[in-house]
């Protein structure tokens, strides 16, 4: 209906905004990153000099 009351439009805006924010917060905080553990050990290559 095009003649909906303005308070009804305001409630719809608040309702969909809250759903949108809850959806985004759940996606942000429920996403688990796979943390790769890197070992930063330097590999020492011995150079055998053959003169």
mmCIF entry with sequence, helices, sheets and N, C-alpha, C, O atoms, coordinates in Angstrom:
data_MODEL
# 
_entry.id   MODEL 
# 
_entity.id                         1 
_entity.type                       polymer 
_entity.pdbx_number_of_molecules   1 
# 
_entity_poly.entity_id                      1 
_entity_poly.type                           'polypeptide(L)' 
_entity_poly.nstd_linkage                   no 
_entity_poly.nstd_monomer                   no 
_entity_poly.pdbx_seq_one_letter_code       
;(UNK)(UNK)(UNK)(UNK)(UNK)(UNK)(UNK)(UNK)(UNK)(UNK)(UNK)(UNK)(UNK)(UNK)(UNK)(UNK)
(UNK)(UNK)(UNK)(UNK)(UNK)(UNK)(UNK)(UNK)(UNK)(UNK)(UNK)(UNK)(UNK)(UNK)(UNK)(UNK)
(UNK)(UNK)(UNK)(UNK)(UNK)(UNK)(UNK)(UNK)(UNK)(UNK)(UNK)(UNK)(UNK)(UNK)(UNK)(UNK)
(UNK)(UNK)(UNK)
;
_entity_poly.pdbx_seq_one_letter_code_can   XXXXXXXXXXXXXXXXXXXXXXXXXXXXXXXXXXXXXXXXXXXXXXXXXXX 
_entity_poly.pdbx_strand_id                 A 
# 
loop_
_entity_poly_seq.entity_id 
_entity_poly_seq.num 
_entity_poly_seq.mon_id 
_entity_poly_seq.hetero 
1 1  UNK n 
1 2  UNK n 
1 3  UNK n 
1 4  UNK n 
1 5  UNK n 
1 6  UNK n 
1 7  UNK n 
1 8  UNK n 
1 9  UNK n 
1 10 UNK n 
1 11 UNK n 
1 12 UNK n 
1 13 UNK n 
1 14 UNK n 
1 15 UNK n 
1 16 UNK n 
1 17 UNK n 
1 18 UNK n 
1 19 UNK n 
1 20 UNK n 
1 21 UNK n 
1 22 UNK n 
1 23 UNK n 
1 24 UNK n 
1 25 UNK n 
1 26 UNK n 
1 27 UNK n 
1 28 UNK n 
1 29 UNK n 
1 30 UNK n 
1 31 UNK n 
1 32 UNK n 
1 33 UNK n 
1 34 UNK n 
1 35 UNK n 
1 36 UNK n 
1 37 UNK n 
1 38 UNK n 
1 39 UNK n 
1 40 UNK n 
1 41 UNK n 
1 42 UNK n 
1 43 UNK n 
1 44 UNK n 
1 45 UNK n 
1 46 UNK n 
1 47 UNK n 
1 48 UNK n 
1 49 UNK n 
1 50 UNK n 
1 51 UNK n 
# 
_struct_asym.id          A 
_struct_asym.entity_id   1 
# 
_struct_conf.conf_type_id            HELX_P 
_struct_conf.id                      HELX_P1 
_struct_conf.pdbx_PDB_helix_id       AA1 
_struct_conf.beg_label_comp_id       UNK 
_struct_conf.beg_label_asym_id       A 
_struct_conf.beg_label_seq_id        6 
_struct_conf.pdbx_beg_PDB_ins_code   ? 
_struct_conf.end_label_comp_id       UNK 
_struct_conf.end_label_asym_id       A 
_struct_conf.end_label_seq_id        30 
_struct_conf.pdbx_end_PDB_ins_code   ? 
_struct_conf.beg_auth_comp_id        UNK 
_struct_conf.beg_auth_asym_id        A 
_struct_conf.beg_auth_seq_id         6 
_struct_conf.end_auth_comp_id        UNK 
_struct_conf.end_auth_asym_id        A 
_struct_conf.end_auth_seq_id         30 
_struct_conf.pdbx_PDB_helix_class    1 
_struct_conf.details                 ? 
_struct_conf.pdbx_PDB_helix_length   25 
# 
_struct_conf_type.id          HELX_P 
_struct_conf_type.criteria    ? 
_struct_conf_type.reference   ? 
# 
loop_
_atom_site.group_PDB 
_atom_site.id 
_atom_site.type_symbol 
_atom_site.label_atom_id 
_atom_site.label_alt_id 
_atom_site.label_comp_id 
_atom_site.label_asym_id 
_atom_site.label_entity_id 
_atom_site.label_seq_id 
_atom_site.pdbx_PDB_ins_code 
_atom_site.Cartn_x 
_atom_site.Cartn_y 
_atom_site.Cartn_z 
_atom_site.occupancy 
_atom_site.B_iso_or_equiv 
_atom_site.pdbx_formal_charge 
_atom_site.auth_seq_id 
_atom_site.auth_comp_id 
_atom_site.auth_asym_id 
_atom_site.auth_atom_id 
_atom_site.pdbx_PDB_model_num 
ATOM 1   N N  . UNK A 1 1  ? 0.836  -1.183  0.000  1.00 0.00 ? 1  UNK A N  1 
ATOM 2   C CA . UNK A 1 1  ? 0.000  0.000   0.000  1.00 0.00 ? 1  UNK A CA 1 
ATOM 3   C C  . UNK A 1 1  ? 0.882  1.247   0.000  1.00 0.00 ? 1  UNK A C  1 
ATOM 4   O O  . UNK A 1 1  ? 1.774  1.355   0.841  1.00 0.00 ? 1  UNK A O  1 
ATOM 5   N N  . UNK A 1 2  ? 0.667  2.167   -0.891 1.00 0.00 ? 2  UNK A N  1 
ATOM 6   C CA . UNK A 1 2  ? 1.518  3.355   -0.922 1.00 0.00 ? 2  UNK A CA 1 
ATOM 7   C C  . UNK A 1 2  ? 1.235  4.338   0.217  1.00 0.00 ? 2  UNK A C  1 
ATOM 8   O O  . UNK A 1 2  ? 2.078  5.180   0.527  1.00 0.00 ? 2  UNK A O  1 
ATOM 9   N N  . UNK A 1 3  ? 0.057  4.239   0.843  1.00 0.00 ? 3  UNK A N  1 
ATOM 10  C CA . UNK A 1 3  ? -0.271 5.181   1.908  1.00 0.00 ? 3  UNK A CA 1 
ATOM 11  C C  . UNK A 1 3  ? 0.001  4.591   3.290  1.00 0.00 ? 3  UNK A C  1 
ATOM 12  O O  . UNK A 1 3  ? -0.816 4.718   4.202  1.00 0.00 ? 3  UNK A O  1 
ATOM 13  N N  . UNK A 1 4  ? 1.159  3.944   3.432  1.00 0.00 ? 4  UNK A N  1 
ATOM 14  C CA . UNK A 1 4  ? 1.479  3.383   4.743  1.00 0.00 ? 4  UNK A CA 1 
ATOM 15  C C  . UNK A 1 4  ? 1.844  4.510   5.698  1.00 0.00 ? 4  UNK A C  1 
ATOM 16  O O  . UNK A 1 4  ? 2.351  5.552   5.284  1.00 0.00 ? 4  UNK A O  1 
ATOM 17  N N  . UNK A 1 5  ? 1.584  4.291   6.954  1.00 0.00 ? 5  UNK A N  1 
ATOM 18  C CA . UNK A 1 5  ? 1.888  5.312   7.961  1.00 0.00 ? 5  UNK A CA 1 
ATOM 19  C C  . UNK A 1 5  ? 3.401  5.488   8.085  1.00 0.00 ? 5  UNK A C  1 
ATOM 20  O O  . UNK A 1 5  ? 4.142  4.514   7.954  1.00 0.00 ? 5  UNK A O  1 
ATOM 21  N N  . UNK A 1 6  ? 3.870  6.708   8.335  1.00 0.00 ? 6  UNK A N  1 
ATOM 22  C CA . UNK A 1 6  ? 5.313  6.936   8.455  1.00 0.00 ? 6  UNK A CA 1 
ATOM 23  C C  . UNK A 1 6  ? 5.949  6.150   9.593  1.00 0.00 ? 6  UNK A C  1 
ATOM 24  O O  . UNK A 1 6  ? 7.113  5.759   9.501  1.00 0.00 ? 6  UNK A O  1 
ATOM 25  N N  . UNK A 1 7  ? 5.197  5.915   10.663 1.00 0.00 ? 7  UNK A N  1 
ATOM 26  C CA . UNK A 1 7  ? 5.766  5.143   11.776 1.00 0.00 ? 7  UNK A CA 1 
ATOM 27  C C  . UNK A 1 7  ? 6.016  3.698   11.340 1.00 0.00 ? 7  UNK A C  1 
ATOM 28  O O  . UNK A 1 7  ? 6.935  3.040   11.827 1.00 0.00 ? 7  UNK A O  1 
ATOM 29  N N  . UNK A 1 8  ? 5.185  3.222   10.419 1.00 0.00 ? 8  UNK A N  1 
ATOM 30  C CA . UNK A 1 8  ? 5.381  1.869   9.905  1.00 0.00 ? 8  UNK A CA 1 
ATOM 31  C C  . UNK A 1 8  ? 6.658  1.806   9.070  1.00 0.00 ? 8  UNK A C  1 
ATOM 32  O O  . UNK A 1 8  ? 7.403  0.830   9.162  1.00 0.00 ? 8  UNK A O  1 
ATOM 33  N N  . UNK A 1 9  ? 6.924  2.836   8.253  1.00 0.00 ? 9  UNK A N  1 
ATOM 34  C CA . UNK A 1 9  ? 8.163  2.871   7.480  1.00 0.00 ? 9  UNK A CA 1 
ATOM 35  C C  . UNK A 1 9  ? 9.367  2.948   8.403  1.00 0.00 ? 9  UNK A C  1 
ATOM 36  O O  . UNK A 1 9  ? 10.395 2.321   8.151  1.00 0.00 ? 9  UNK A O  1 
ATOM 37  N N  . UNK A 1 10 ? 9.233  3.722   9.475  1.00 0.00 ? 10 UNK A N  1 
ATOM 38  C CA . UNK A 1 10 ? 10.330 3.849   10.429 1.00 0.00 ? 10 UNK A CA 1 
ATOM 39  C C  . UNK A 1 10 ? 10.608 2.518   11.124 1.00 0.00 ? 10 UNK A C  1 
ATOM 40  O O  . UNK A 1 10 ? 11.767 2.155   11.329 1.00 0.00 ? 10 UNK A O  1 
ATOM 41  N N  . UNK A 1 11 ? 9.568  1.802   11.482 1.00 0.00 ? 11 UNK A N  1 
ATOM 42  C CA . UNK A 1 11 ? 9.755  0.500   12.126 1.00 0.00 ? 11 UNK A CA 1 
ATOM 43  C C  . UNK A 1 11 ? 10.384 -0.497  11.157 1.00 0.00 ? 11 UNK A C  1 
ATOM 44  O O  . UNK A 1 11 ? 11.228 -1.300  11.555 1.00 0.00 ? 11 UNK A O  1 
ATOM 45  N N  . UNK A 1 12 ? 9.978  -0.452  9.889  1.00 0.00 ? 12 UNK A N  1 
ATOM 46  C CA . UNK A 1 12 ? 10.596 -1.334  8.898  1.00 0.00 ? 12 UNK A CA 1 
ATOM 47  C C  . UNK A 1 12 ? 12.075 -1.004  8.710  1.00 0.00 ? 12 UNK A C  1 
ATOM 48  O O  . UNK A 1 12 ? 12.904 -1.906  8.592  1.00 0.00 ? 12 UNK A O  1 
ATOM 49  N N  . UNK A 1 13 ? 12.403 0.276   8.682  1.00 0.00 ? 13 UNK A N  1 
ATOM 50  C CA . UNK A 1 13 ? 13.801 0.686   8.548  1.00 0.00 ? 13 UNK A CA 1 
ATOM 51  C C  . UNK A 1 13 ? 14.632 0.195   9.732  1.00 0.00 ? 13 UNK A C  1 
ATOM 52  O O  . UNK A 1 13 ? 15.728 -0.336  9.555  1.00 0.00 ? 13 UNK A O  1 
ATOM 53  N N  . UNK A 1 14 ? 14.103 0.376   10.930 1.00 0.00 ? 14 UNK A N  1 
ATOM 54  C CA . UNK A 1 14 ? 14.823 -0.078  12.125 1.00 0.00 ? 14 UNK A CA 1 
ATOM 55  C C  . UNK A 1 14 ? 14.956 -1.595  12.123 1.00 0.00 ? 14 UNK A C  1 
ATOM 56  O O  . UNK A 1 14 ? 16.012 -2.128  12.462 1.00 0.00 ? 14 UNK A O  1 
ATOM 57  N N  . UNK A 1 15 ? 13.900 -2.284  11.748 1.00 0.00 ? 15 UNK A N  1 
ATOM 58  C CA . UNK A 1 15 ? 13.897 -3.746  11.733 1.00 0.00 ? 15 UNK A CA 1 
ATOM 59  C C  . UNK A 1 15 ? 14.940 -4.285  10.757 1.00 0.00 ? 15 UNK A C  1 
ATOM 60  O O  . UNK A 1 15 ? 15.741 -5.143  11.128 1.00 0.00 ? 15 UNK A O  1 
ATOM 61  N N  . UNK A 1 16 ? 14.946 -3.802  9.532  1.00 0.00 ? 16 UNK A N  1 
ATOM 62  C CA . UNK A 1 16 ? 15.899 -4.310  8.544  1.00 0.00 ? 16 UNK A CA 1 
ATOM 63  C C  . UNK A 1 16 ? 17.320 -3.849  8.837  1.00 0.00 ? 16 UNK A C  1 
ATOM 64  O O  . UNK A 1 16 ? 18.278 -4.554  8.521  1.00 0.00 ? 16 UNK A O  1 
ATOM 65  N N  . UNK A 1 17 ? 17.464 -2.672  9.437  1.00 0.00 ? 17 UNK A N  1 
ATOM 66  C CA . UNK A 1 17 ? 18.803 -2.227  9.830  1.00 0.00 ? 17 UNK A CA 1 
ATOM 67  C C  . UNK A 1 17 ? 19.370 -3.121  10.922 1.00 0.00 ? 17 UNK A C  1 
ATOM 68  O O  . UNK A 1 17 ? 20.551 -3.468  10.893 1.00 0.00 ? 17 UNK A O  1 
ATOM 69  N N  . UNK A 1 18 ? 18.539 -3.493  11.878 1.00 0.00 ? 18 UNK A N  1 
ATOM 70  C CA . UNK A 1 18 ? 19.007 -4.379  12.948 1.00 0.00 ? 18 UNK A CA 1 
ATOM 71  C C  . UNK A 1 18 ? 19.350 -5.759  12.405 1.00 0.00 ? 18 UNK A C  1 
ATOM 72  O O  . UNK A 1 18 ? 20.347 -6.353  12.816 1.00 0.00 ? 18 UNK A O  1 
ATOM 73  N N  . UNK A 1 19 ? 18.541 -6.278  11.488 1.00 0.00 ? 19 UNK A N  1 
ATOM 74  C CA . UNK A 1 19 ? 18.854 -7.578  10.883 1.00 0.00 ? 19 UNK A CA 1 
ATOM 75  C C  . UNK A 1 19 ? 20.163 -7.497  10.117 1.00 0.00 ? 19 UNK A C  1 
ATOM 76  O O  . UNK A 1 19 ? 20.985 -8.410  10.190 1.00 0.00 ? 19 UNK A O  1 
ATOM 77  N N  . UNK A 1 20 ? 20.362 -6.411  9.382  1.00 0.00 ? 20 UNK A N  1 
ATOM 78  C CA . UNK A 1 20 ? 21.596 -6.229  8.621  1.00 0.00 ? 20 UNK A CA 1 
ATOM 79  C C  . UNK A 1 20 ? 22.812 -6.162  9.541  1.00 0.00 ? 20 UNK A C  1 
ATOM 80  O O  . UNK A 1 20 ? 23.841 -6.779  9.265  1.00 0.00 ? 20 UNK A O  1 
ATOM 81  N N  . UNK A 1 21 ? 22.689 -5.411  10.635 1.00 0.00 ? 21 UNK A N  1 
ATOM 82  C CA . UNK A 1 21 ? 23.823 -5.291  11.556 1.00 0.00 ? 21 UNK A CA 1 
ATOM 83  C C  . UNK A 1 21 ? 24.101 -6.604  12.277 1.00 0.00 ? 21 UNK A C  1 
ATOM 84  O O  . UNK A 1 21 ? 25.263 -6.963  12.470 1.00 0.00 ? 21 UNK A O  1 
ATOM 85  N N  . UNK A 1 22 ? 23.063 -7.322  12.676 1.00 0.00 ? 22 UNK A N  1 
ATOM 86  C CA . UNK A 1 22 ? 23.266 -8.618  13.340 1.00 0.00 ? 22 UNK A CA 1 
ATOM 87  C C  . UNK A 1 22 ? 23.911 -9.605  12.383 1.00 0.00 ? 22 UNK A C  1 
ATOM 88  O O  . UNK A 1 22 ? 24.800 -10.361 12.775 1.00 0.00 ? 22 UNK A O  1 
ATOM 89  N N  . UNK A 1 23 ? 23.474 -9.605  11.141 1.00 0.00 ? 23 UNK A N  1 
ATOM 90  C CA . UNK A 1 23 ? 24.053 -10.493 10.136 1.00 0.00 ? 23 UNK A CA 1 
ATOM 91  C C  . UNK A 1 23 ? 25.535 -10.188 9.927  1.00 0.00 ? 23 UNK A C  1 
ATOM 92  O O  . UNK A 1 23 ? 26.353 -11.106 9.860  1.00 0.00 ? 23 UNK A O  1 
ATOM 93  N N  . UNK A 1 24 ? 25.885 -8.906  9.824  1.00 0.00 ? 24 UNK A N  1 
ATOM 94  C CA . UNK A 1 24 ? 27.287 -8.530  9.627  1.00 0.00 ? 24 UNK A CA 1 
ATOM 95  C C  . UNK A 1 24 ? 28.144 -8.855  10.840 1.00 0.00 ? 24 UNK A C  1 
ATOM 96  O O  . UNK A 1 24 ? 29.278 -9.311  10.693 1.00 0.00 ? 24 UNK A O  1 
ATOM 97  N N  . UNK A 1 25 ? 27.618 -8.626  12.028 1.00 0.00 ? 25 UNK A N  1 
ATOM 98  C CA . UNK A 1 25 ? 28.385 -8.937  13.241 1.00 0.00 ? 25 UNK A CA 1 
ATOM 99  C C  . UNK A 1 25 ? 28.601 -10.436 13.359 1.00 0.00 ? 25 UNK A C  1 
ATOM 100 O O  . UNK A 1 25 ? 29.687 -10.880 13.732 1.00 0.00 ? 25 UNK A O  1 
ATOM 101 N N  . UNK A 1 26 ? 27.575 -11.217 13.045 1.00 0.00 ? 26 UNK A N  1 
ATOM 102 C CA . UNK A 1 26 ? 27.742 -12.673 13.119 1.00 0.00 ? 26 UNK A CA 1 
ATOM 103 C C  . UNK A 1 26 ? 28.754 -13.160 12.095 1.00 0.00 ? 26 UNK A C  1 
ATOM 104 O O  . UNK A 1 26 ? 29.553 -14.047 12.395 1.00 0.00 ? 26 UNK A O  1 
ATOM 105 N N  . UNK A 1 27 ? 28.736 -12.602 10.900 1.00 0.00 ? 27 UNK A N  1 
ATOM 106 C CA . UNK A 1 27 ? 29.723 -12.998 9.898  1.00 0.00 ? 27 UNK A CA 1 
ATOM 107 C C  . UNK A 1 27 ? 31.124 -12.580 10.305 1.00 0.00 ? 27 UNK A C  1 
ATOM 108 O O  . UNK A 1 27 ? 32.088 -13.296 10.035 1.00 0.00 ? 27 UNK A O  1 
ATOM 109 N N  . UNK A 1 28 ? 31.247 -11.440 10.945 1.00 0.00 ? 28 UNK A N  1 
ATOM 110 C CA . UNK A 1 28 ? 32.576 -10.950 11.321 1.00 0.00 ? 28 UNK A CA 1 
ATOM 111 C C  . UNK A 1 28 ? 33.166 -11.777 12.461 1.00 0.00 ? 28 UNK A C  1 
ATOM 112 O O  . UNK A 1 28 ? 34.340 -12.142 12.416 1.00 0.00 ? 28 UNK A O  1 
ATOM 113 N N  . UNK A 1 29 ? 32.366 -12.073 13.477 1.00 0.00 ? 29 UNK A N  1 
ATOM 114 C CA . UNK A 1 29 ? 32.903 -12.731 14.661 1.00 0.00 ? 29 UNK A CA 1 
ATOM 115 C C  . UNK A 1 29 ? 32.850 -14.256 14.587 1.00 0.00 ? 29 UNK A C  1 
ATOM 116 O O  . UNK A 1 29 ? 33.541 -14.920 15.359 1.00 0.00 ? 29 UNK A O  1 
ATOM 117 N N  . UNK A 1 30 ? 32.067 -14.823 13.699 1.00 0.00 ? 30 UNK A N  1 
ATOM 118 C CA . UNK A 1 30 ? 31.973 -16.280 13.630 1.00 0.00 ? 30 UNK A CA 1 
ATOM 119 C C  . UNK A 1 30 ? 32.903 -16.878 12.587 1.00 0.00 ? 30 UNK A C  1 
ATOM 120 O O  . UNK A 1 30 ? 32.959 -18.098 12.439 1.00 0.00 ? 30 UNK A O  1 
ATOM 121 N N  . UNK A 1 31 ? 33.631 -16.041 11.865 1.00 0.00 ? 31 UNK A N  1 
ATOM 122 C CA . UNK A 1 31 ? 34.541 -16.555 10.840 1.00 0.00 ? 31 UNK A CA 1 
ATOM 123 C C  . UNK A 1 31 ? 35.853 -16.940 11.496 1.00 0.00 ? 31 UNK A C  1 
ATOM 124 O O  . UNK A 1 31 ? 36.487 -16.119 12.159 1.00 0.00 ? 31 UNK A O  1 
ATOM 125 N N  . UNK A 1 32 ? 36.267 -18.208 11.310 1.00 0.00 ? 32 UNK A N  1 
ATOM 126 C CA . UNK A 1 32 ? 37.502 -18.694 11.918 1.00 0.00 ? 32 UNK A CA 1 
ATOM 127 C C  . UNK A 1 32 ? 38.607 -18.708 10.889 1.00 0.00 ? 32 UNK A C  1 
ATOM 128 O O  . UNK A 1 32 ? 38.492 -19.334 9.835  1.00 0.00 ? 32 UNK A O  1 
ATOM 129 N N  . UNK A 1 33 ? 39.671 -18.013 11.208 1.00 0.00 ? 33 UNK A N  1 
ATOM 130 C CA . UNK A 1 33 ? 40.829 -18.022 10.335 1.00 0.00 ? 33 UNK A CA 1 
ATOM 131 C C  . UNK A 1 33 ? 41.689 -19.233 10.669 1.00 0.00 ? 33 UNK A C  1 
ATOM 132 O O  . UNK A 1 33 ? 41.850 -19.593 11.835 1.00 0.00 ? 33 UNK A O  1 
ATOM 133 N N  . UNK A 1 34 ? 42.241 -19.856 9.629  1.00 0.00 ? 34 UNK A N  1 
ATOM 134 C CA . UNK A 1 34 ? 43.192 -20.927 9.860  1.00 0.00 ? 34 UNK A CA 1 
ATOM 135 C C  . UNK A 1 34 ? 44.572 -20.303 9.998  1.00 0.00 ? 34 UNK A C  1 
ATOM 136 O O  . UNK A 1 34 ? 45.181 -19.872 9.018  1.00 0.00 ? 34 UNK A O  1 
ATOM 137 N N  . UNK A 1 35 ? 45.045 -20.266 11.222 1.00 0.00 ? 35 UNK A N  1 
ATOM 138 C CA . UNK A 1 35 ? 46.324 -19.620 11.489 1.00 0.00 ? 35 UNK A CA 1 
ATOM 139 C C  . UNK A 1 35 ? 47.433 -20.617 11.188 1.00 0.00 ? 35 UNK A C  1 
ATOM 140 O O  . UNK A 1 35 ? 47.513 -21.693 11.781 1.00 0.00 ? 35 UNK A O  1 
ATOM 141 N N  . UNK A 1 36 ? 48.275 -20.227 10.258 1.00 0.00 ? 36 UNK A N  1 
ATOM 142 C CA . UNK A 1 36 ? 49.398 -21.079 9.913  1.00 0.00 ? 36 UNK A CA 1 
ATOM 143 C C  . UNK A 1 36 ? 50.578 -20.689 10.791 1.00 0.00 ? 36 UNK A C  1 
ATOM 144 O O  . UNK A 1 36 ? 50.928 -19.514 10.903 1.00 0.00 ? 36 UNK A O  1 
ATOM 145 N N  . UNK A 1 37 ? 51.176 -21.686 11.404 1.00 0.00 ? 37 UNK A N  1 
ATOM 146 C CA . UNK A 1 37 ? 52.340 -21.388 12.236 1.00 0.00 ? 37 UNK A CA 1 
ATOM 147 C C  . UNK A 1 37 ? 53.587 -21.478 11.365 1.00 0.00 ? 37 UNK A C  1 
ATOM 148 O O  . UNK A 1 37 ? 53.913 -22.526 10.806 1.00 0.00 ? 37 UNK A O  1 
ATOM 149 N N  . UNK A 1 38 ? 54.253 -20.368 11.273 1.00 0.00 ? 38 UNK A N  1 
ATOM 150 C CA . UNK A 1 38 ? 55.464 -20.312 10.467 1.00 0.00 ? 38 UNK A CA 1 
ATOM 151 C C  . UNK A 1 38 ? 56.669 -20.438 11.388 1.00 0.00 ? 38 UNK A C  1 
ATOM 152 O O  . UNK A 1 38 ? 56.723 -19.823 12.453 1.00 0.00 ? 38 UNK A O  1 
ATOM 153 N N  . UNK A 1 39 ? 57.610 -21.226 10.968 1.00 0.00 ? 39 UNK A N  1 
ATOM 154 C CA . UNK A 1 39 ? 58.861 -21.294 11.716 1.00 0.00 ? 39 UNK A CA 1 
ATOM 155 C C  . UNK A 1 39 ? 59.893 -20.470 10.958 1.00 0.00 ? 39 UNK A C  1 
ATOM 156 O O  . UNK A 1 39 ? 60.176 -20.711 9.784  1.00 0.00 ? 39 UNK A O  1 
ATOM 157 N N  . UNK A 1 40 ? 60.434 -19.508 11.657 1.00 0.00 ? 40 UNK A N  1 
ATOM 158 C CA . UNK A 1 40 ? 61.365 -18.586 11.019 1.00 0.00 ? 40 UNK A CA 1 
ATOM 159 C C  . UNK A 1 40 ? 62.808 -18.992 11.295 1.00 0.00 ? 40 UNK A C  1 
ATOM 160 O O  . UNK A 1 40 ? 63.639 -18.167 11.676 1.00 0.00 ? 40 UNK A O  1 
ATOM 161 N N  . UNK A 1 41 ? 63.080 -20.236 11.101 1.00 0.00 ? 41 UNK A N  1 
ATOM 162 C CA . UNK A 1 41 ? 64.443 -20.711 11.307 1.00 0.00 ? 41 UNK A CA 1 
ATOM 163 C C  . UNK A 1 41 ? 65.227 -20.500 10.021 1.00 0.00 ? 41 UNK A C  1 
ATOM 164 O O  . UNK A 1 41 ? 64.796 -20.886 8.934  1.00 0.00 ? 41 UNK A O  1 
ATOM 165 N N  . UNK A 1 42 ? 66.369 -19.888 10.175 1.00 0.00 ? 42 UNK A N  1 
ATOM 166 C CA . UNK A 1 42 ? 67.207 -19.677 9.000  1.00 0.00 ? 42 UNK A CA 1 
ATOM 167 C C  . UNK A 1 42 ? 67.939 -20.968 8.681  1.00 0.00 ? 42 UNK A C  1 
ATOM 168 O O  . UNK A 1 42 ? 68.530 -21.607 9.552  1.00 0.00 ? 42 UNK A O  1 
ATOM 169 N N  . UNK A 1 43 ? 67.883 -21.319 7.449  1.00 0.00 ? 43 UNK A N  1 
ATOM 170 C CA . UNK A 1 43 ? 68.604 -22.506 7.024  1.00 0.00 ? 43 UNK A CA 1 
ATOM 171 C C  . UNK A 1 43 ? 69.998 -22.078 6.583  1.00 0.00 ? 43 UNK A C  1 
ATOM 172 O O  . UNK A 1 43 ? 70.170 -21.314 5.634  1.00 0.00 ? 43 UNK A O  1 
ATOM 173 N N  . UNK A 1 44 ? 70.968 -22.589 7.294  1.00 0.00 ? 44 UNK A N  1 
ATOM 174 C CA . UNK A 1 44 ? 72.352 -22.239 6.983  1.00 0.00 ? 44 UNK A CA 1 
ATOM 175 C C  . UNK A 1 44 ? 72.877 -23.255 5.981  1.00 0.00 ? 44 UNK A C  1 
ATOM 176 O O  . UNK A 1 44 ? 72.946 -24.454 6.251  1.00 0.00 ? 44 UNK A O  1 
ATOM 177 N N  . UNK A 1 45 ? 73.239 -22.745 4.841  1.00 0.00 ? 45 UNK A N  1 
ATOM 178 C CA . UNK A 1 45 ? 73.803 -23.615 3.815  1.00 0.00 ? 45 UNK A CA 1 
ATOM 179 C C  . UNK A 1 45 ? 75.321 -23.524 3.889  1.00 0.00 ? 45 UNK A C  1 
ATOM 180 O O  . UNK A 1 45 ? 75.908 -22.455 3.725  1.00 0.00 ? 45 UNK A O  1 
ATOM 181 N N  . UNK A 1 46 ? 75.924 -24.646 4.135  1.00 0.00 ? 46 UNK A N  1 
ATOM 182 C CA . UNK A 1 46 ? 77.380 -24.656 4.182  1.00 0.00 ? 46 UNK A CA 1 
ATOM 183 C C  . UNK A 1 46 ? 77.900 -24.807 2.763  1.00 0.00 ? 46 UNK A C  1 
ATOM 184 O O  . UNK A 1 46 ? 77.514 -25.711 2.022  1.00 0.00 ? 46 UNK A O  1 
ATOM 185 N N  . UNK A 1 47 ? 78.768 -23.909 2.421  1.00 0.00 ? 47 UNK A N  1 
ATOM 186 C CA . UNK A 1 47 ? 79.366 -23.969 1.097  1.00 0.00 ? 47 UNK A CA 1 
ATOM 187 C C  . UNK A 1 47 ? 80.724 -24.655 1.207  1.00 0.00 ? 47 UNK A C  1 
ATOM 188 O O  . UNK A 1 47 ? 81.621 -24.172 1.898  1.00 0.00 ? 47 UNK A O  1 
ATOM 189 N N  . UNK A 1 48 ? 80.859 -25.754 0.536  1.00 0.00 ? 48 UNK A N  1 
ATOM 190 C CA . UNK A 1 48 ? 82.135 -26.463 0.519  1.00 0.00 ? 48 UNK A CA 1 
ATOM 191 C C  . UNK A 1 48 ? 82.942 -25.949 -0.653 1.00 0.00 ? 48 UNK A C  1 
ATOM 192 O O  . UNK A 1 48 ? 82.695 -26.299 -1.807 1.00 0.00 ? 48 UNK A O  1 
ATOM 193 N N  . UNK A 1 49 ? 83.911 -25.114 -0.334 1.00 0.00 ? 49 UNK A N  1 
ATOM 194 C CA . UNK A 1 49 ? 84.752 -24.540 -1.377 1.00 0.00 ? 49 UNK A CA 1 
ATOM 195 C C  . UNK A 1 49 ? 85.849 -25.524 -1.744 1.00 0.00 ? 49 UNK A C  1 
ATOM 196 O O  . UNK A 1 49 ? 86.630 -25.964 -0.900 1.00 0.00 ? 49 UNK A O  1 
ATOM 197 N N  . UNK A 1 50 ? 85.883 -25.842 -2.973 1.00 0.00 ? 50 UNK A N  1 
ATOM 198 C CA . UNK A 1 50 ? 86.924 -26.758 -3.446 1.00 0.00 ? 50 UNK A CA 1 
ATOM 199 C C  . UNK A 1 50 ? 87.803 -25.992 -4.410 1.00 0.00 ? 50 UNK A C  1 
ATOM 200 O O  . UNK A 1 50 ? 87.451 -25.812 -5.576 1.00 0.00 ? 50 UNK A O  1 
ATOM 201 N N  . UNK A 1 51 ? 88.949 -25.540 -3.921 1.00 0.00 ? 51 UNK A N  1 
ATOM 202 C CA . UNK A 1 51 ? 89.844 -24.730 -4.728 1.00 0.00 ? 51 UNK A CA 1 
ATOM 203 C C  . UNK A 1 51 ? 90.700 -25.619 -5.583 1.00 0.00 ? 51 UNK A C  1 
ATOM 204 O O  . UNK A 1 51 ? 91.532 -25.127 -6.346 1.00 0.00 ? 51 UNK A O  1 
# 
